[in-house]
């Protein structure tokens, strides 16, 4: 009877050690690596220290009963022979740790590669959508600028008061110029609003370069008409 009690104590001790190792692993991984999670919209949110701690505790409270039950089941299946139970439990504990960690490692690699690939794909899709959206806005601004240049040029042919015409169209032309001109603050605020970089802008400009040549032609025609863009 004494041996059975010792056996249970030994088993519980090893179970406790494994659970403590799992707790330490979760705490270290979640707190120091500050990993994150996905919200309901599929956006990745990086955990703060408190969120990481909460995540660790949740995993611990869920994992402890499950781990205890599974490990108890594993240990209870080991045949007991004389006084050799310490070695058997040590070997089994080591085997369980190796198997569990190997499985976790494989699962982590597979899940990470799948999630990361999906995340990268979604990120690339979102970035591509932003580029298209920004390019369309640039073209829209260009079209509006060309339209105002044409209206101002048309009015200059029927009126001698070029100053009033310039004064009338300058506010709009200035606004569009600031939004299109890469040296202006408004342009960069718009670029930041879309989450794009200067290299993104350069790639867009290459695509719309031919379309923007019309804007330069209209600007030259505007100046030749004696009109100016007032500041």
N, C-alpha and C positions, 0 to 999 in steps of 0.2 A: 504493500500500500504506500509505503514511504517513497518507493521508486516512482510510482505514478505521480505523486505530488511534485517530486523533483522534476519529473519530465514536463509537467504542465508549467512549472515555474521557468524552466529553461526555455521552453517554447515561447512563453509570453515575453521573456527577456529579449529573445532574438526578434520577435515581432515588434517590440517597442523600439529596439535599435534601428530596424529598417524604417519604421514610421518616422522616427526622429531624423534619420538621414534624408527621407523624402521631404520632410518639413524644411530642413535646412536648405536642401536643393531648391525648393520652390521659393523660399524667401530670398536666397542669394540671386537666383535667376531673375525673379520679378522685380526686386528692389534695385539691384545694381545694374541690371541691363535695361531697366525701365522700358520693357516692351509694352505694346499697346493692344488694342482690340478694335473691332469694327462695330460701328453703330448701325441702327436700323436702315440707314440710307446707304450702307456699304462703304462709308468713309472711314479711313483708318485714323484712330485717335491715339496719340501717344499718352501712356499713363504718367500721371504725376506720382510722387512718392506715396501719397495716401492711397491713390487708386491702385497702385502696384501692391501695396500692403493688403488692401481689401481683396484684390484678386487672389493673392497668395492664401489668405485666410479662408476664402470661399473654397478654393481648391483643397485646402487641408481638411476642412470640415466635411467636404464631400468624400475626399479620398480616404480618410482614416477608417470609417466603418467598412468601406469596400475592401481596402487593403487588409484590415484585420481579419475579415471573414475569409478572404482568399488565402491569406498566409496560414491561418488556422487550419483551413481545409488541406492545404499542401502538407503541413507538418503532421497532421493527423493520419495522413496516408503513408507516412514513413514507418516501416516495420521496426519495432523495438527489439533489440537483442542485447541482453545482459547490461553491462555497464558502458557499452560503446555509444550511448545515445549522444554524448557531448560532441564526439567527432562527427556523428551522422548529422546532427543539427547544424554544426558549423559548416560542413560541406554543403548541406542543403541550403542554408542561409546564403552562402557565397554563390551557389548556383542560381538561386532565386534572384539575387541582386544583379548578377551578370545577365540573366535572361531578361529581367524586367527592363534594365537600363539599355540593353541591346535593342529590345522591341521599341522602347521610347525613342531611342536614337534614330532607328529606321523610320518610325512614324513621323518624327519631327522633320527628318530630311524630306520625306515624301510630301507631307502637308505643307512644309515651307516652300518647297519647289513649286507645288501646285498653286498655293495662295500667292506666292511672290510672282509667279508667271501671270496669274490672273490680274494681280494688282498692277504689274507693269503694263499688261495689255490695256487694262482700264485707264491707267494713267496716261498711256500713249494716246488712247482714243480721246480722252478728255483734252489733252494737250493739242491734239490735232483739231478737235472741235473749236478750241479757243483760237487757234491760228486762223482757221477758216472764218470764224466770227469776226475776228479783228481785221482780217483782210477785206471782208465784205463791208465793214464799217469804214475802212480807209477808202475803198472804192466809192462808197456812198458819199463820203465827205468830198472826194475829188469831183464827183458828178455835181454836187451842190455848188462847189466853188466855180466849176466851169459854167454852170447855169448863171450864176451871179455875174461872172465876167462878161458873158454874152449879153445879158440884159443891160449892163453898164455901157458896153461898147455900142449897142443898138441905140441907147438914149443919147450917147455922145454925138451920134450922127444927126440927131434932130434938135440938139440944144447946144448953145455956146457956153453955157454955165458949167464948165467942167469941174469946178470946185464943188458945186452943190451935188453933182453926180457922184464925185469921189467921196464926198461927205456922207451921202446916202448909202453907198454900198460898202464903205470901209469897215464898219463894225462887223458885218457878216463875214467879209473876206478876211479880216484879222482873226476872227474866231476860228474859221476853218483852217487858216494858215497855221495858227498855233497848235491846232489838233493834228495837223499833218506833219508839221516841221519837227524833225527828230531832235532839234536843239532846244525846243521849248519845254517849259515845265509841265504845261498841260498835256503835252504828248506823253511825257514819261509817267505822269500820274495815270493816264489812260492805259499805258503799257503795263504798269503795276497792277492796275485794276483787273486786267485780264490774266495776271500772273505770268507774263511773258518777259523775256530778256531781250537785250540788244541784238543778240545773234538771231533770235526769232524774228525780230523786226527786219533784219538784213535779209533773211530768207524770204520774207513776205515781199520786200521791195523788189527782189529779183523777179518775183512772179508778176508783179503789177507794174513793172518798169515801163513797159510799152504803153499801158493805159494812162500812166501819169505823164507821158510825153505830151498828151493833148492839153493837160493843165498848164504846162510850161509854154506851149504855143499860145494859149489864150491869155496867159499873163503877159507875154511879149506884145501881143496885139493890144491888150489893155493899155500898156505903157505907151505904145506908138500912137494911141488915140489921144494922148495928152492927159490921161487919167493917172492918179496916184492912189496908193493905199495909205490913208492917213492913220497915224498912230494915236 
